[in-house]
Amino acid sequence: MTVIFYIIIVTTILFIAFVILKVSSDNRNNSNINTGEIYGKIIKISSKVENNNSQYCNVDIELLSGKYKGKIITAPNLVAGFTSTSQYNNQEYAKVGDEVIVYLNLDSNGNIKSAYIYEIVRDKYLFKLTLVFIILLILLGGIKGLKSIITLFITGYTIIKILIPLILDGYNSIIVTSMICIILVIINLLIINGYNKKTLSAIIGTSSGVFIAGAIVIFLNSIIRVNGFTDEEIQSMINITQNSNINLTGIYYASVIMGALGAVMDVSMSIASAIFEIKEVRHKITALELIKSGLNVGKDIMGTMANTLILAYVGGSMYIIIMIMPYINSISTVINQDIIAAEILKTLAGSIGLMIAIPITVLASTFLIL
């Protein structure tokens, strides 16, 4: 069994490494020539440009993909503009040796008229870090780690290929998100822990916590009416989706549920595992003692996980808080801002759902085990 286990681990690592490297390679080789987007590498700084409003450097870029592979072009390298003190903002966008994504402006004959740097190439480094994460997860987690990777791929695929397209196609975001989240809970917990009473307890607790969080958002949002997006984000979504009737409230609901799902699932599984372990050690424990022990474990988990949710949401909206704080004079004015109120509601709803999941998981586990 040990030999088979290590064969599975090595095979999985090699397969995932191949997929990651293949995706990275395909991204480079299949650059979109029709829009002039290709990969390139900055080989030297060619000249410096100054005017009344900005200063920047032109750089020579060797193209690494597409029909112009090997050709050297010149493009501006800048993030420029006035600062509040009327001094130059001379932030360089990329450095010599960096790989960049370049957009080419082509004439009717397909010749290059001009070019500009769109972004620095980051995918290959992120793919490598992902590979390290997967290897560590398998080596340290064993079969459970391997199962976790499978569930991660399932979750990511479901969100990108099913949930988001359904929302963009106009389906009810609340119903779609709720159904998909429950399905993900069931699939993930069954894959990781197998079909048993402990898994069933965690599924009941997680589904209940997520349902409570969603119900709080639906009810309270009908009163305070927030959508959690800035005007610029709303306009961007409308422009990208070409849908002026996009359901912003439904998208906000989806973000709350998806944000809380992981934490609630973690808590429910931890509580269920603790209760079943207690029963294994003390076969003659009563239902009341088991419930009390489960709630004590839940109290220890509750504080840290609530903080985890709060810090995750605050961290995600930090730039918005920084952006509006200089213009706000009182706490009440801050709280009444749509984007801030939305984040507070998201945090509190998720935390309450997490707390409710604890006693429900305890009761479900006790009932099933006894």
C-alpha positions in Angstrom: 0.0 0.0 0.0 2.9 2.4 0.8 4.5 1.8 -2.6 1.1 2.4 -4.3 0.6 5.6 -2.3 4.0 7.0 -3.4 3.4 6.0 -7.0 0.1 7.9 -6.9 1.7 10.9 -5.4 4.6 11.0 -7.9 2.3 10.5 -10.8 -0.1 13.2 -9.6 2.8 15.7 -9.2 4.2 14.9 -12.6 0.8 15.2 -14.2 0.0 18.5 -12.5 3.4 19.9 -13.4 2.9 18.9 -17.0 -0.5 20.6 -17.1 0.8 23.8 -15.5 3.8 24.1 -17.8 1.6 23.2 -20.8 -0.9 26.0 -20.0 2.0 28.5 -19.5 3.5 27.4 -22.8 0.2 27.5 -24.7 -0.5 31.0 -23.4 2.8 32.2 -25.0 2.5 30.3 -28.3 -1.2 31.1 -28.8 -0.9 34.9 -28.3 -3.8 36.7 -30.0 -2.3 38.0 -33.2 -5.6 39.6 -34.4 -5.5 42.1 -31.5 -1.7 42.4 -31.6 -1.1 41.0 -28.2 2.2 39.1 -27.9 4.9 38.3 -25.4 8.2 40.2 -25.4 11.3 40.8 -23.3 12.8 44.2 -22.5 16.5 44.2 -23.6 17.5 47.8 -23.0 16.4 51.4 -22.3 16.7 53.3 -25.6 15.8 56.9 -24.7 14.2 59.2 -22.2 11.2 61.4 -22.9 10.1 64.5 -20.9 7.2 66.9 -21.4 5.1 69.2 -19.2 3.0 66.5 -17.7 5.2 63.4 -17.4 8.5 61.8 -18.0 9.3 58.2 -19.0 11.7 56.0 -20.9 11.4 54.3 -24.2 12.6 50.7 -24.1 13.6 48.2 -26.8 11.6 45.0 -26.7 12.5 41.7 -28.3 9.2 39.9 -29.4 9.1 36.3 -28.2 6.0 35.0 -29.9 3.7 35.4 -32.8 4.5 36.2 -36.4 6.9 39.0 -35.4 9.0 36.7 -33.1 12.6 37.9 -33.0 11.8 41.4 -34.1 13.0 44.3 -31.9 10.5 47.2 -31.3 10.5 50.4 -29.2 7.7 51.2 -26.8 7.1 53.6 -23.9 7.7 52.2 -20.4 5.6 54.3 -18.0 3.0 54.9 -15.4 3.0 58.6 -15.5 1.1 61.8 -14.4 1.1 64.7 -12.0 1.1 64.1 -8.3 -0.6 66.4 -5.8 2.7 68.3 -5.3 3.1 68.9 -9.1 6.2 66.7 -9.1 6.7 64.0 -11.6 5.5 60.5 -10.9 8.3 58.6 -12.5 7.3 55.0 -11.7 8.8 52.6 -14.1 6.4 50.0 -15.3 9.0 47.3 -16.2 12.8 46.8 -15.9 15.4 45.5 -18.3 15.2 41.7 -18.4 11.4 41.6 -17.7 9.1 39.7 -19.9 6.0 41.8 -20.8 2.8 41.5 -22.7 2.9 43.9 -25.6 0.0 45.3 -27.7 0.8 46.1 -31.3 -1.1 48.6 -33.4 -1.0 47.3 -37.0 -1.8 49.0 -40.2 -3.9 47.6 -43.0 -0.9 45.7 -44.4 -0.1 44.1 -41.1 3.0 46.2 -40.4 3.7 47.5 -36.9 2.7 51.2 -36.4 3.2 51.5 -32.7 3.3 49.4 -29.5 2.7 49.7 -25.8 3.3 47.6 -22.8 0.1 46.1 -21.4 1.3 44.1 -18.4 4.4 42.4 -17.0 4.4 38.6 -17.4 3.5 37.1 -14.1 1.8 33.8 -15.0 4.9 31.6 -15.2 5.9 32.6 -11.6 2.4 32.1 -10.3 2.2 28.7 -12.0 5.5 27.7 -10.4 4.3 28.8 -7.0 1.0 26.9 -7.6 3.1 23.8 -8.3 5.0 24.2 -5.0 1.7 24.6 -3.2 0.4 21.4 -4.7 3.5 19.4 -4.0 3.5 20.5 -0.4 -0.2 19.8 0.0 0.4 16.2 -1.3 3.6 15.5 0.6 2.2 16.9 4.0 -1.4 15.9 3.5 -0.9 12.5 1.8 -4.1 11.1 0.3 -6.2 13.8 2.0 -4.0 16.4 0.4 -4.5 14.7 -3.0 -8.2 14.7 -2.4 -8.0 18.4 -1.5 -6.4 19.2 -4.8 -9.2 17.4 -6.7 -11.8 19.4 -4.8 -10.0 22.6 -5.5 -10.1 21.9 -9.2 -13.8 20.9 -9.0 -14.6 24.1 -7.1 -12.6 26.4 -9.4 -14.1 24.8 -12.5 -17.6 25.0 -11.2 -17.3 28.7 -10.3 -15.7 29.7 -13.6 -17.5 27.5 -16.0 -20.9 27.1 -14.4 -21.7 29.7 -11.7 -20.4 32.9 -13.5 -21.9 32.0 -16.9 -25.3 31.3 -15.4 -25.3 34.7 -13.6 -24.2 36.5 -16.8 -26.9 34.7 -18.7 -29.5 36.3 -16.4 -30.4 33.3 -14.2 -31.5 34.2 -10.6 -28.2 34.7 -8.8 -29.6 33.8 -5.4 -31.0 30.4 -6.5 -28.1 29.5 -8.7 -25.5 30.4 -6.0 -27.3 28.6 -3.2 -27.8 25.4 -5.3 -24.2 25.3 -6.5 -22.8 26.0 -3.0 -24.7 23.2 -1.5 -23.6 20.8 -4.3 -20.0 21.9 -3.8 -20.3 21.3 0.0 -21.6 17.8 -0.6 -19.1 16.9 -3.3 -16.1 18.3 -1.5 -16.8 16.7 1.9 -17.7 13.4 0.3 -14.4 13.3 -1.7 -12.2 14.4 1.2 -13.8 12.4 4.1 -15.9 9.7 2.3 -19.5 8.7 2.9 -20.1 8.4 6.6 -22.0 9.9 9.5 -19.2 12.5 10.2 -19.4 13.8 6.7 -23.2 13.9 6.9 -23.0 16.0 10.1 -20.5 18.4 8.5 -22.8 18.8 5.4 -25.8 19.5 7.6 -23.9 22.1 9.6 -22.3 23.8 6.6 -25.5 24.0 4.6 -27.3 25.4 7.6 -24.7 28.1 8.3 -24.5 29.1 4.6 -28.4 29.3 4.5 -28.5 31.5 7.6 -25.9 33.8 6.2 -27.7 34.1 2.9 -31.1 34.7 4.6 -29.6 37.5 6.7 -28.2 39.2 3.5 -31.5 38.9 1.6 -33.6 40.2 4.5 -31.4 43.0 5.7 -30.5 44.1 2.1 -34.1 44.6 1.4 -34.0 47.3 4.0 -30.6 49.0 3.6 -30.3 48.3 -0.2 -26.6 47.9 -0.9 -24.8 46.3 -3.8 -21.2 46.4 -2.7 -19.8 47.9 -5.9 -18.3 51.3 -6.7 -19.7 53.3 -9.7 -16.6 52.4 -11.7 -17.0 48.7 -11.0 -20.7 48.8 -12.0 -19.9 50.6 -15.2 -17.1 48.2 -16.0 -19.3 45.2 -15.5 -22.0 46.7 -17.7 -19.5 47.5 -20.4 -17.9 44.0 -20.3 -21.0 42.0 -20.1 -23.0 44.3 -22.5 -25.9 43.9 -20.0 -27.4 47.0 -18.4 -29.8 44.9 -16.4 -27.2 42.8 -14.6 -28.4 41.8 -11.1 -25.9 43.5 -8.9 -27.7 42.5 -5.7 -27.5 38.8 -6.8 -23.8 39.1 -7.5 -23.3 40.6 -4.1 -25.3 37.7 -2.5 -23.0 35.3 -4.4 -19.9 37.0 -3.1 -21.2 36.7 0.5 -22.1 33.0 0.2 -18.8 32.0 -1.6 -16.8 34.1 0.9 -18.4 32.4 3.9 -18.6 28.9 2.5 -14.9 27.9 3.1 -14.8 29.1 6.7 -18.2 27.5 7.6 -17.2 24.2 5.9 -13.9 24.2 7.9 -15.6 24.8 11.2 -18.4 22.2 10.6 -15.9 19.5 9.7 -13.6 20.3 12.7 -16.6 20.1 15.1 -17.9 16.9 13.6 -14.4 15.3 13.7 -13.9 16.4 17.3 -17.3 14.9 18.4 -16.7 11.6 16.7 -13.2 11.4 18.2 -14.6 12.0 21.7 -17.1 9.2 21.1 -14.3 6.8 20.0 -12.4 7.5 23.2 -15.4 7.5 25.6 -17.8 4.9 24.4 -20.3 5.4 27.3 -20.5 9.2 27.0 -24.0 10.6 27.3 -25.7 12.8 24.7 -25.6 15.8 27.0 -21.9 15.4 27.7 -21.2 15.0 24.1 -23.1 18.2 23.2 -21.3 20.1 26.0 -17.9 18.9 24.8 -18.8 19.8 21.2 -19.9 23.3 22.2 -16.7 23.8 24.2 -14.6 22.9 21.1 -16.8 25.2 19.1 -16.1 28.1 21.4 -12.4 27.8 20.9 -12.8 27.6 17.1 -15.5 30.4 16.9 -13.3 33.4 17.9 -10.4 32.7 15.6 -12.6 31.8 12.6 -14.8 34.9 13.1 -11.6 36.9 13.1 -10.5 35.1 9.9 -13.6 36.1 8.1 -13.5 39.7 9.3 -9.8 40.1 8.4 -10.4 38.5 4.9 -13.2 40.8 4.1 -11.4 43.9 5.5 -8.2 43.0 3.6 -10.2 42.6 0.4 -11.7 46.1 0.7 -8.7 47.8 2.1 -8.1 50.0 -1.0 -11.7 51.2 -0.9 -11.4 52.2 2.8 -8.1 54.0 2.1 -9.7 55.8 -0.9 -12.7 57.2 1.0 -11.4 57.8 4.5 -9.7 61.1 3.8 -13.0 62.6 2.7 -15.1 61.4 5.6 -15.4 63.2 8.9 -17.5 60.9 11.1 -17.9 57.2 11.7 -21.7 57.2 10.9 -20.9 58.8 7.5 -18.4 56.0 6.8 -20.8 53.3 7.7 -23.6 54.8 5.6 -21.4 54.6 2.5 -22.8 51.8 0.2 -19.5 50.0 -0.3 -18.6 50.1 3.5 -22.1 49.0 4.6 -22.0 46.2 2.1 -18.7 44.9 3.6 -20.0 45.2 7.1 -23.1 43.3 6.2 -21.0 40.6 4.4 -18.7 40.2 7.4 -21.5 40.0 10.0 -23.7 37.7 7.9 -20.8 35.3 7.3 -19.8 35.4 11.0 -23.3 34.7 12.2 -23.7 31.9 9.7 -20.4 30.5 11.0 -21.6 30.7 14.7 -24.9 29.1 13.9 -23.2 26.2 12.1 -21.4 25.2 15.3 -24.4 24.2 17.5 -26.2 22.7 14.5 -23.2 20.5 13.7 -22.9 19.5 17.3 -26.6 18.5 17.5 -26.4 16.7 14.1 -23.3 14.8 15.1 -24.7 13.8 18.5 -27.9 12.6 16.9 -26.2 10.6 14.2 -23.6 9.0 16.5 -26.0 8.0 19.2 
